[in-house]
Amino acid sequence: MEQEIIHQLEEIKETARKAAYYNKLAAKNVLDISDVSALTGMSKGTLYRLTSEKKIPHYKPTAKLLYFDRNEIEAWMKQNRVSTQTEAESMAATYILRKGGIL
């Protein structure tokens, strides 16, 4: 019983720690690699690879420091949007009408 209570307290502490981290993260505009990893769900290794391939916007004020702009990362995450089925059908119908076709 005592071990179970200790375990539950540890879980509560961990949840509170994560909540504090995400609250702090939400207020930041300039992010480090750990922040971007938490924001995107990508591993640090994947992010380092993407930066070396210049596939993700980032800043390197010195040889060792690596930073990201929150707005740029969020915009990068939102690229290549996939249309819903309804949107695709609507675009197809509009295209056919413009071409003078019959629906």
C-alpha positions as a Markdown table, in Angstrom:
| # | Residue | x | y | z |
|---|---|---|---|---|
| 1 | Met | 0.0 | 0.0 | 0.0 |
| 2 | Glu | 2.8 | 2.4 | 0.9 |
| 3 | Gln | 4.7 | 1.6 | -2.3 |
| 4 | Glu | 1.5 | 2.3 | -4.3 |
| 5 | Ile | 1.1 | 5.7 | -2.7 |
| 6 | Ile | 4.7 | 6.5 | -3.4 |
| 7 | His | 4.4 | 5.4 | -7.0 |
| 8 | Gln | 1.2 | 7.6 | -7.4 |
| 9 | Leu | 3.0 | 10.6 | -5.9 |
| 10 | Glu | 5.9 | 10.1 | -8.3 |
| 11 | Glu | 3.4 | 10.0 | -11.2 |
| 12 | Ile | 1.8 | 13.2 | -10.0 |
| 13 | Lys | 5.2 | 15.0 | -9.7 |
| 14 | Glu | 6.1 | 13.9 | -13.2 |
| 15 | Thr | 2.8 | 15.1 | -14.6 |
| 16 | Ala | 3.3 | 18.5 | -12.8 |
| 17 | Arg | 6.8 | 18.7 | -14.2 |
| 18 | Lys | 5.6 | 18.1 | -17.7 |
| 19 | Ala | 2.8 | 20.6 | -17.4 |
| 20 | Ala | 5.2 | 23.3 | -16.1 |
| 21 | Tyr | 7.6 | 22.5 | -19.1 |
| 22 | Tyr | 4.8 | 22.8 | -21.7 |
| 23 | Asn | 3.5 | 26.0 | -20.1 |
| 24 | Lys | 7.0 | 27.4 | -20.3 |
| 25 | Leu | 7.4 | 26.2 | -23.9 |
| 26 | Ala | 4.1 | 27.8 | -24.9 |
| 27 | Ala | 5.5 | 31.2 | -23.9 |
| 28 | Lys | 8.8 | 30.9 | -25.8 |
| 29 | Asn | 9.3 | 32.3 | -29.3 |
| 30 | Val | 12.9 | 31.2 | -29.8 |
| 31 | Leu | 13.3 | 27.4 | -29.3 |
| 32 | Asp | 16.2 | 25.1 | -28.8 |
| 33 | Ile | 16.4 | 21.5 | -30.2 |
| 34 | Ser | 14.7 | 20.0 | -27.1 |
| 35 | Asp | 11.8 | 22.5 | -27.4 |
| 36 | Val | 11.3 | 21.7 | -31.1 |
| 37 | Ser | 11.5 | 18.0 | -30.3 |
| 38 | Ala | 8.7 | 18.4 | -27.8 |
| 39 | Leu | 6.7 | 20.6 | -30.1 |
| 40 | Thr | 6.9 | 18.4 | -33.2 |
| 41 | Gly | 7.2 | 15.0 | -31.6 |
| 42 | Met | 10.3 | 14.3 | -33.7 |
| 43 | Ser | 13.5 | 13.0 | -32.2 |
| 44 | Lys | 16.5 | 15.2 | -31.8 |
| 45 | Gly | 18.4 | 13.0 | -34.2 |
| 46 | Thr | 15.7 | 13.6 | -36.9 |
| 47 | Leu | 15.8 | 17.3 | -36.3 |
| 48 | Tyr | 19.6 | 17.4 | -36.5 |
| 49 | Arg | 19.4 | 15.6 | -39.8 |
| 50 | Leu | 16.7 | 17.9 | -41.1 |
| 51 | Thr | 18.9 | 21.0 | -40.2 |
| 52 | Ser | 22.0 | 19.5 | -41.8 |
| 53 | Glu | 19.9 | 18.8 | -45.0 |
| 54 | Lys | 18.5 | 22.4 | -44.7 |
| 55 | Lys | 14.9 | 21.0 | -44.8 |
| 56 | Ile | 13.8 | 22.8 | -41.6 |
| 57 | Pro | 14.2 | 26.6 | -40.9 |
| 58 | His | 16.7 | 27.2 | -38.2 |
| 59 | Tyr | 19.4 | 29.7 | -37.0 |
| 60 | Lys | 23.0 | 29.1 | -36.1 |
| 61 | Pro | 24.5 | 32.2 | -34.4 |
| 62 | Thr | 27.7 | 30.2 | -33.7 |
| 63 | Ala | 29.0 | 26.9 | -34.8 |
| 64 | Lys | 27.5 | 25.0 | -31.8 |
| 65 | Leu | 24.3 | 26.9 | -31.1 |
| 66 | Leu | 21.1 | 25.9 | -32.9 |
| 67 | Tyr | 17.8 | 27.8 | -32.5 |
| 68 | Phe | 14.4 | 27.8 | -34.2 |
| 69 | Asp | 11.7 | 30.4 | -34.5 |
| 70 | Arg | 8.4 | 29.1 | -33.2 |
| 71 | Asn | 6.3 | 30.7 | -35.9 |
| 72 | Glu | 8.5 | 29.3 | -38.7 |
| 73 | Ile | 8.4 | 25.8 | -37.2 |
| 74 | Glu | 4.6 | 25.9 | -36.9 |
| 75 | Ala | 4.4 | 27.2 | -40.5 |
| 76 | Trp | 6.8 | 24.4 | -41.6 |
| 77 | Met | 4.7 | 21.8 | -39.8 |
| 78 | Lys | 1.6 | 23.1 | -41.7 |
| 79 | Gln | 3.1 | 22.8 | -45.2 |
| 80 | Asn | 1.8 | 20.3 | -47.7 |
| 81 | Arg | -1.8 | 20.3 | -46.4 |
| 82 | Val | -3.9 | 17.4 | -47.6 |
| 83 | Ser | -7.4 | 18.3 | -48.6 |
| 84 | Thr | -10.4 | 16.5 | -47.2 |
| 85 | Gln | -12.5 | 14.4 | -49.4 |
| 86 | Thr | -15.2 | 17.0 | -49.4 |
| 87 | Glu | -12.8 | 19.8 | -50.4 |
| 88 | Ala | -11.4 | 17.6 | -53.2 |
| 89 | Glu | -14.9 | 16.9 | -54.5 |
| 90 | Ser | -15.8 | 20.6 | -54.4 |
| 91 | Met | -12.6 | 21.5 | -56.3 |
| 92 | Ala | -13.3 | 18.9 | -58.9 |
| 93 | Ala | -16.9 | 20.1 | -59.4 |
| 94 | Thr | -15.7 | 23.7 | -59.7 |
| 95 | Tyr | -13.1 | 22.6 | -62.3 |
| 96 | Ile | -15.7 | 20.7 | -64.4 |
| 97 | Leu | -18.1 | 23.7 | -64.3 |
| 98 | Arg | -15.3 | 26.1 | -65.4 |
| 99 | Lys | -14.5 | 23.8 | -68.3 |
| 100 | Gly | -18.1 | 23.7 | -69.4 |
| 101 | Gly | -18.6 | 20.1 | -68.5 |
| 102 | Ile | -21.7 | 18.5 | -67.1 |
| 103 | Leu | -21.8 | 17.2 | -63.5 |
